Amino acid sequence: MSSGTIILIIAIVVILVAAYIAGLIVRKRNDNLLDALEGRKDDLFNLPVNEEVEAVKSLHLIGQSQVSFREWNQKWVDISLNSFADIENHIFEAEAFNNSFRFISAKNAIESIESQIDLIEEDIAAIRLGLKDLKEQEVKNTGRVKHALDLFDSLQDAVRENADSYAETLPELEKQLKNIEVEFSEFVMLNSSGDPIEASEILDKTEEHMIALNQIMDRIPGLIEKVNKTLPEQLEDLESGYRKLVEQNYLFTEQNIESSFQDIRVAIRENTALIVSFDLDAAEESSKEIQEDIDRLYQVFTAEIDAHKATVKLSKTLPKFLEHIAQNTKNLLEETDRLNRSYSLAESKLSRIQQLSKRMTSVDGVIKESLEDIENPQVAYTILHERLEHALTTLKEMEEEQLVLADYLQSQEVSETNARKKANKYINQLHTLKRYMEKRNLPGIPDRFLTTFFRASDHVEALLAELDYKRVNIEIINRLLESATYDMSELEEIAYDIVQNATLTEQLLQYSNRYRSFDESVQKAFNRALSIFEKEYDYEAAFEEISFALETVEPGVTERFVRSYEKTRELIRY
């Protein structure tokens, strides 16, 4: 026998031994699993389910409770007689598969057994819980009924002790309590006869009934108080006040007040009916609307009373204010007549003064009519007060308008005086500016100065001519004065610029002599600047020409001359 064959035989033997050992291990594991499943089955079988079934059976259940019990009992009978035996057979079958080394079949059988036991375990737990609920329901009902009875007693006591607070709702409350009492009787009958589940449902409804009734009873007294006392008393007070106001000759903008009182009385009766029928939400909304109607009428009456007080107060102050405005209007008219002889007043201003006079007449009529109505009312005081308030507003507006117009009239003479003073001043300034320029001994006067000078002179002459008219037009005067003032300011500025540029040009031309002999650019600039200075009279251009040339040879020289000039510059003395 070759060595290869021997090795092959040894390998086969080793594999067979290993396979046998593995089979023994798997079989042992399966035996353990089956033992565990057997133990779970025995534990379930040994549970005191029979005793629990008998305990519930002794309650002699009926109705829905009995139906539930029968379902749980039948399920336990099926499990105890069939399911446990079926599991036992499957365990024997699995053990046979395992012992014969049919491990796949054994595995499938073990998994099936495990699933069966899981289902039985869940079913038994549900059965025990259902039996427990049936047994505890009776005990629970006994405890709940005591609490419910306590609540029922408190409701009866509340109705009995506070009968007045419930008034018209008392018959319905007693009816509801009677219905609850009937529900209790039904509960007791079902609970004592062995149907705790249905009894519990009846008790649930009874408790809900009592809770709802308790909430209703909490709301009723307040609603009854409002509908039987608060609202009627307010209505009575309102009617009484109305009668007194009518006796005092009060009139009202509100129409059909008596009808409103009747509507409120009807609404109160309807509100009572809602309360009696326990339609409390609608009753509360109705009560709110009634209160709003009463409050609205209160406001109507209060408004008239307040308006009467305010009207009487205005009646004492308005005549004096009216007299004041009338006097102001008279003064304006007189002042207008006086000034119109000397001044051409603006038509818009004259028109506004005339309008004031017309408005005065209109307001006077309104105030007089309103004052008469106070003594013998023809309309409500709120309307009278509104009229007088409008009249007061109108008078205030007129007063403001009068102040504006008075300022306008006053400004005529003031403006004329001011214009005359400035016209004379500008004449003197023109002479002074002319002398100022002549003193410079300039080759010529630039056109810019001459143009502005003659324009200013024309404006001043026109101003003086306008002031000489028999009736002075202040608007024209002010426009001419504005033009003249602008021209004089511009003319003075031009004069200063011309003299400064001319003086500086002369100084720089003289200073350039130190450079002309050897710097051709300075010589050329000197010639051009001198020509512009003497022939064109453009002193600014001449200054710029010579200044630029000198800055190239001596930077900063221009600024030095400018600073020196500003220190010694001659001011124009008016």
C-alpha positions in Angstrom: 0.0 0.0 0.0 1.4 3.2 -1.1 2.0 6.2 1.3 -0.5 8.3 -0.7 -3.3 5.8 -0.1 -2.4 5.7 3.6 -2.6 9.5 3.9 -6.0 9.5 2.1 -7.4 6.9 4.5 -6.1 8.8 7.5 -7.7 12.0 6.1 -11.1 10.3 5.6 -11.0 8.9 9.1 -10.2 12.3 10.6 -13.1 13.9 8.6 -15.5 11.2 9.7 -14.5 11.6 13.4 -14.8 15.4 13.1 -18.2 15.1 11.5 -19.4 12.7 14.2 -18.1 15.0 17.0 -19.8 18.1 15.3 -23.0 16.0 15.0 -22.9 15.2 18.7 -22.4 18.9 19.5 -25.3 20.0 17.4 -27.5 17.3 18.8 -26.6 18.4 22.3 -27.4 22.0 21.5 -30.8 21.0 20.1 -31.5 18.9 23.2 -30.9 21.9 25.3 -33.2 24.1 23.1 -36.0 21.4 23.3 -35.5 21.2 27.1 -36.0 24.9 27.3 -39.1 24.9 25.2 -40.4 22.0 27.3 -39.8 24.1 30.4 -41.6 27.2 28.9 -44.6 24.9 27.9 -44.8 23.5 31.5 -44.6 27.0 33.0 -47.5 28.2 30.8 -49.5 25.0 31.6 -48.9 25.5 35.3 -50.2 29.1 35.4 -53.3 29.5 37.7 -55.5 30.3 34.8 -58.1 27.6 35.8 -58.4 29.2 39.3 -58.8 32.7 37.7 -61.5 31.4 35.4 -63.4 29.9 38.3 -63.1 33.1 40.3 -64.7 35.1 37.6 -67.3 32.4 36.9 -68.5 32.7 40.5 -69.5 36.3 39.8 -72.5 35.1 37.8 -71.9 37.5 35.0 -74.6 38.5 32.5 -74.9 40.7 29.4 -71.8 42.1 27.9 -69.6 40.9 30.8 -70.8 37.3 30.3 -70.1 37.5 26.6 -66.6 38.7 27.3 -66.0 36.0 29.9 -67.2 33.2 27.5 -64.8 34.4 24.9 -61.8 34.3 27.3 -62.9 31.0 28.8 -63.3 29.3 25.4 -59.9 30.6 24.3 -58.3 29.0 27.5 -60.1 25.7 26.9 -58.8 25.5 23.4 -55.3 26.2 24.6 -55.3 23.8 27.5 -56.9 20.9 25.5 -55.4 21.3 22.1 -52.5 23.7 21.9 -50.4 22.2 24.7 -50.9 18.6 23.3 -50.0 19.8 19.9 -46.8 21.3 21.2 -46.0 18.1 23.1 -46.3 16.1 19.9 -44.1 18.5 18.0 -41.4 18.3 20.7 -41.4 14.4 20.4 -41.1 14.8 16.7 -38.2 17.2 17.0 -36.4 14.9 19.5 -36.8 12.1 17.0 -35.3 14.2 14.2 -32.4 15.3 16.5 -31.6 11.8 17.7 -31.4 10.5 14.1 -29.1 13.4 13.2 -31.7 15.0 10.9 -30.6 18.4 12.1 -32.3 20.5 9.4 -35.7 18.9 10.1 -35.0 19.3 13.8 -34.1 23.0 13.4 -37.4 23.7 11.5 -39.4 21.8 14.1 -37.7 23.7 17.0 -38.5 27.1 15.3 -42.1 26.1 14.8 -42.4 25.0 18.4 -40.9 28.3 19.5 -43.4 30.3 17.4 -46.3 28.3 18.8 -45.2 28.8 22.4 -44.8 32.6 21.7 -48.4 32.8 20.4 -49.8 30.8 23.3 -47.9 33.0 25.8 -49.5 36.1 24.3 -52.9 34.5 24.3 -52.7 33.4 27.9 -51.5 36.9 28.9 -54.5 38.4 27.1 -56.9 35.9 28.8 -55.5 36.6 32.2 -55.7 40.4 31.6 -59.3 40.2 30.4 -60.3 38.1 33.4 -58.5 40.5 35.7 -60.4 43.5 34.1 -63.8 41.7 34.5 -63.0 41.1 38.2 -61.6 44.5 38.8 -64.4 46.3 36.9 -66.9 45.4 39.6 -64.6 46.6 42.4 -63.9 49.8 40.4 -67.6 50.4 39.8 -68.1 50.2 43.6 -65.4 52.9 44.2 -66.6 55.1 41.3 -70.2 55.0 42.3 -69.3 56.5 45.7 -67.6 59.5 44.1 -70.5 59.9 41.6 -73.1 59.7 44.4 -71.1 62.4 46.3 -71.3 64.6 43.3 -75.0 63.9 42.9 -75.7 64.8 46.5 -73.7 68.1 46.1 -75.8 69.0 43.0 -79.1 68.2 44.9 -77.9 70.3 47.9 -76.9 73.2 45.6 -80.4 73.2 44.0 -82.2 72.9 47.3 -80.1 75.5 49.2 -79.9 78.1 46.3 -83.4 77.7 44.8 -83.7 81.5 44.4 -80.5 81.7 42.4 -81.9 79.3 39.8 -85.4 80.9 39.7 -87.2 79.9 36.4 -84.6 77.1 35.7 -85.5 75.2 38.9 -88.1 72.8 37.3 -85.6 71.8 34.5 -82.8 71.3 37.0 -85.0 69.1 39.1 -85.9 67.2 36.0 -82.3 66.7 35.1 -81.5 65.5 38.6 -84.4 63.0 38.4 -83.0 61.7 35.1 -79.6 61.2 36.8 -81.2 59.4 39.6 -82.8 57.0 37.1 -79.4 56.4 35.5 -78.0 55.5 38.9 -80.8 53.0 39.4 -80.0 51.4 36.1 -76.3 51.2 37.0 -77.0 49.6 40.4 -79.2 47.0 38.7 -76.7 46.1 36.1 -73.7 46.1 38.5 -75.5 44.0 41.1 -76.8 41.5 38.6 -73.4 40.8 37.2 -72.8 43.0 34.2 -70.0 45.4 35.5 -68.9 46.4 31.9 -72.3 47.7 30.8 -72.8 49.1 34.3 -69.5 51.0 33.8 -70.7 52.5 30.5 -73.9 53.6 32.2 -71.8 55.2 35.0 -69.7 57.0 32.4 -72.7 58.6 30.9 -74.1 59.5 34.3 -70.8 61.1 35.3 -70.7 63.1 32.1 -74.4 64.1 32.7 -73.5 65.4 36.2 -70.4 67.2 35.1 -72.3 69.0 32.3 -75.1 69.8 34.7 -72.7 71.1 37.3 -71.1 73.4 34.7 -74.6 74.6 33.8 -75.5 75.2 37.4 -72.3 77.3 37.8 -73.3 79.6 35.0 -77.0 79.9 35.7 -76.9 82.2 38.8 -74.9 84.9 37.1 -77.2 84.8 34.0 -80.3 84.8 36.2 -78.9 87.8 38.2 -78.3 89.7 35.1 -81.6 89.0 33.4 -83.8 89.3 36.5 -82.1 92.2 38.2 -79.1 93.9 36.6 -80.5 94.5 33.1 -84.1 95.4 34.3 -82.7 97.8 36.9 -80.5 99.5 34.3 -83.4 99.7 31.9 -85.6 101.2 34.6 -82.9 103.7 35.5 -82.5 104.5 31.8 -86.2 105.1 31.3 -86.4 107.3 34.4 -83.5 109.4 33.3 -85.1 109.7 29.8 -88.3 111.0 31.3 -86.5 113.6 33.4 -84.5 114.8 30.4 -87.7 115.1 28.3 -89.3 117.2 31.0 -86.2 119.5 30.9 -86.8 120.0 27.1 -84.0 117.8 26.0 -84.2 116.6 22.3 -82.3 113.6 20.9 -80.7 112.6 17.6 -81.6 109.0 18.4 -84.9 108.0 16.8 -87.7 105.9 18.4 -86.1 105.7 21.9 -89.4 104.5 23.4 -89.4 101.7 20.8 -85.8 100.8 21.9 -87.0 100.5 25.5 -89.7 98.0 24.4 -87.2 96.0 22.2 -84.9 95.7 25.2 -87.8 94.4 27.4 -88.6 91.8 24.8 -85.0 90.8 24.5 -84.8 90.3 28.3 -87.8 88.0 28.2 -86.3 86.0 25.3 -83.1 85.8 27.2 -84.9 84.3 30.1 -86.4 81.6 27.8 -82.9 80.8 26.5 -81.6 80.3 30.1 -84.6 78.1 31.0 -83.9 75.9 28.0 -80.2 75.7 29.1 -79.0 77.4 25.8 -76.5 79.3 27.9 -74.1 80.2 25.1 -76.9 81.9 23.2 -78.2 83.5 26.5 -74.8 85.0 27.2 -74.5 86.4 23.7 -78.0 87.8 24.0 -77.2 89.3 27.4 -74.1 90.9 25.9 -76.1 92.4 23.1 -78.8 93.8 25.5 -76.1 95.4 27.6 -74.6 97.0 24.5 -78.0 98.4 23.6 -78.4 99.8 27.1 -74.9 101.3 27.1 -75.5 102.9 23.7 -78.6 104.6 25.0 -76.7 105.7 28.1 -74.1 107.2 25.8 -76.8 109.0 23.8 -78.3 110.6 27.0 -74.8 111.4 28.5 -73.8 113.0 25.2 -76.8 115.3 25.3 -76.1 116.2 28.9 -72.4 116.9 28.2 -73.4 118.8 25.1 -75.8 121.0 27.1 -73.1 121.9 29.6 -70.6 122.7 26.8 -73.2 124.7 24.9 -74.1 126.8 27.9 -70.4 127.4 28.5 -69.8 128.4 24.8 -72.9 130.7 24.9 -71.1 132.8 27.6 -67.7 133.1 25.8 -68.7 133.2 22.1 -70.5 136.6 22.1 -67.4 138.3 23.6 -65.1 136.5 21.1 -67.5 137.5 18.3 -67.4 141.1 19.5 -63.6 141.0 19.4 -63.5 139.6 15.9 -66.1 142.2 14.8 -63.9 145.0 16.2 -60.9 143.6 14.4 -62.8 143.5 11.2 -63.9 147.1 11.6 -60.3 148.2 12.3 -59.1 146.4 9.2 -61.7 148.1 7.1 -60.9 151.5 8.5 -57.1 151.0 8.1 -57.7 149.7 4.5 -59.6 152.9 3.7 -56.9 155.1 5.1 -54.0 153.3 3.4 -55.8 152.9 0.1 -55.4 156.6 -0.4 -51.6 156.4 -0.3 -50.9 152.9 -1.4 -52.0 150.6 -4.3 -53.1 147.7 -2.1 -53.2 144.1 -3.6 -56.6 143.1 -4.8 -56.2 139.7 -3.2 -55.7 141.3 0.2 -58.7 143.6 -0.3 -60.8 140.7 -1.4 -59.9 138.7 1.7 -60.8 141.7 4.0 -64.2 141.9 2.3 -64.7 138.1 2.7 -63.9 138.4 6.4 -66.7 140.9 6.7 -69.2 138.6 5.0 -68.1 135.6 7.1 -68.5 137.8 10.1 -72.2 138.3 9.2 -72.7 134.6 8.6 -71.1 133.5 11.9 -73.0 136.1 13.8 -76.3 134.7 12.5 -75.4 131.1 13.4 -74.4 132.1 16.9 -77.5 134.2 17.6 -79.8 131.4 16.3 -78.0 128.8 18.4 -78.2 131.0 21.5 -81.9 131.3 21.0 -82.2 127.5 20.7 -80.5 127.1 24.1 -83.5 128.9 25.7 -86.1 127.2 23.6 -84.5 124.0 22.1 -85.6 123.1 18.6 -82.8 120.6 18.0 -80.7 118.3 20.2 -77.9 119.9 22.3 -75.3 117.8 20.5 -76.3 119.5 17.2 -76.2 122.9 18.9 -72.8 122.2 20.4 -71.5 121.1 17.0 -72.8 124.3 15.5 -71.2 126.5 18.2 -67.9 124.5 18.0 -67.8 125.1 14.3 -68.5 128.8 14.8 -65.7 128.9 17.4 -63.3 127.3 14.9 -64.4 129.8 12.2 -63.8 132.7 14.6 -60.3 131.4 15.4 -59.5 131.0 11.7 -60.8 134.6 11.1 -58.6 135.9 13.9 -55.5 134.3 12.4 -56.5 135.7 9.0 -57.0 139.2 10.6 -53.5 139.1 12.1 -52.0 138.2 8.7 -53.9 141.0 7.0 -53.1 143.5 9.8 -49.4 142.7 9.3 -49.8 143.3 5.6 -51.4 146.7 6.1 -48.8 147.7 8.7 -46.0 146.6 6.3 -47.0 149.2 3.7 -45.8 152.2 5.6 -42.8 150.3 7.1 -41.8 149.1 3.6 -42.1 152.5 2.1 -40.0 154.1 4.9 -37.3 151.3 4.5 -37.3 151.7 0.7 -36.8 155.5 0.9 -33.9 155.1 3.4 -32.2 152.5 1.2 -32.7 154.4 -2.0 -31.0 157.5 -0.5 -28.3 155.2 0.9 -27.7 153.6 -2.5 -27.4 157.1 -4.1 -24.6 158.0 -1.7 -22.9 154.6 -2.3 -23.0 155.2 -6.0 -21.2 158.5 -5.6 -18.7 157.0 -3.2 -17.9 154.1 -5.5 -17.4 156.5 -8.4 -15.0 158.6 -6.4 -13.2 155.4 -5.2 -12.6 154.3 -8.8 -11.6 157.8 -9.9 -8.9 158.0 -7.1 -7.2 155.0 -8.6 -6.1 157.0 -11.7 -6.6 153.9 -13.8 -6.1 154.0 -17.6 -9.8 153.1 -18.0 -12.7 151.6 -16.3 -13.7 148.0 -17.3 -17.0 147.5 -19.0 -18.2 145.1 -16.3 -18.1 147.9 -13.7 -19.7 150.4 -16.0 -22.5 148.1 -16.9 -23.3 147.2 -13.3 -23.0 150.8 -12.2 -25.5 152.1 -14.8 -27.9 149.2 -14.1 -27.8 149.9 -10.4 -28.3 153.6 -11.1 -31.3 152.8 -13.2 -32.8 150.6 -10.5 -32.3 153.2 -7.8 -33.8 155.9 -10.0 -36.8 153.7 -10.8 -37.2 153.0 -7.1 -37.2 156.8 -6.4 -39.7 157.4 -9.2 -42.0 154.7 -7.9 -41.9 156.2 -4.4 -43.0 159.6 -5.8 -46.3 158.3 -7.1 -49.5 159.4 -5.3 -50.4 155.8 -4.5 -47.3 153.7 -3.9 -47.3 150.0 -5.0 -45.3 148.3 -2.3 -45.0 145.1 -4.3 -43.3 146.9 -7.1 -41.2 148.9 -4.6 -40.0 145.7 -3.0 -39.0 144.1 -6.3 -37.1 147.2 -7.4 -35.4 147.4 -3.9 -34.4 143.8 -4.2 -32.8 144.4 -7.6 -31.0 147.6 -6.5 -29.7 145.8 -3.4 -28.3 143.0 -5.5 -26.7 145.4 -7.9 -25.1 147.5 -5.2 -23.6 144.4 -3.6 -22.3 143.2 -6.9 -20.9 146.6 -7.9 -19.0 146.9 -4.6 -17.4 143.4 -5.2 -16.5 144.4 -8.8 -14.9 147.6 -7.6 -12.7 145.8 -5.0 -11.7 143.2 -7.6 -10.7 145.8 -10.2 -8.7 147.9 -7.8 -6.9 144.9 -6.4 -6.0 143.4 -9.8 -4.9 146.8 -11.1 -2.7 147.6 -8.0 -1.1 144.2 -8.0 -0.4 144.3 -11.7 1.3 147.6 -11.3 3.4 146.3 -8.4 4.4 143.1 -10.3 5.2 145.0 -13.5 7.6 147.2 -11.5 9.0 144.1 -9.7 9.6 142.3 -13.0 12.3 144.9 -13.9 14.9 142.8 -12.0 14.3 139.9 -14.5 13.5 141.6 -17.8 17.1 142.3 -18.8 18.1 138.6 -18.8 14.9 136.6 -19.0 13.1 136.8 -22.3 9.9 135.2 -21.1 9.5 137.8 -18.4 10.1 140.6 -20.9 7.4 139.2 -23.2 5.0 138.8 -20.4 5.7 142.3 -19.3 4.9 143.6 -22.7 1.7 141.7 -23.0 0.5 142.6 -19.5 1.3 146.2 -20.0 -0.6 146.3 -23.3 -3.6 144.6 -21.7 -3.5 147.0 -18.7 -3.2 150.2 -20.7 -5.4 149.4 -23.8 -7.9 146.8 -22.9 -8.4 147.7 -19.2 -8.6 144.0 -18.4 -6.7 144.2 -15.1 -7.4 140.6 -14.1 -6.0 139.2 -17.3 -2.9 141.5 -17.0 -2.3 140.3 -13.5 -2.5 136.7 -14.5 -0.1 137.3 -17.4 2.7 138.9 -15.4 2.0 136.7 -12.3 2.5 133.5 -14.3 5.8 134.7 -15.8 7.2 135.7 -12.4 6.1 132.5 -10.7 8.4 130.6 -13.2 11.5 132.5 -12.1 10.5 133.2 -8.5 7.9 130.8 -7.1 5.7 132.3 -4.4 6.2 135.9 -5.4 2.5 136.5 -6.3 1.3 135.2 -2.9 3.7 137.5 -1.1 2.4 140.6 -3.0 -1.2 139.5 -2.4 -0.8 139.1 1.3 0.9 142.5 1.5 -1.9 144.1 -0.5 -4.6 142.6 1.7 -3.0 144.1 4.8 -2.9 147.6 3.4 -6.0 147.5 1.2 -8.1 150.7 1.3 -11.8 150.0 2.2 -14.7 151.8 0.6 -16.1 154.3 3.2 -19.8 155.1 2.7 
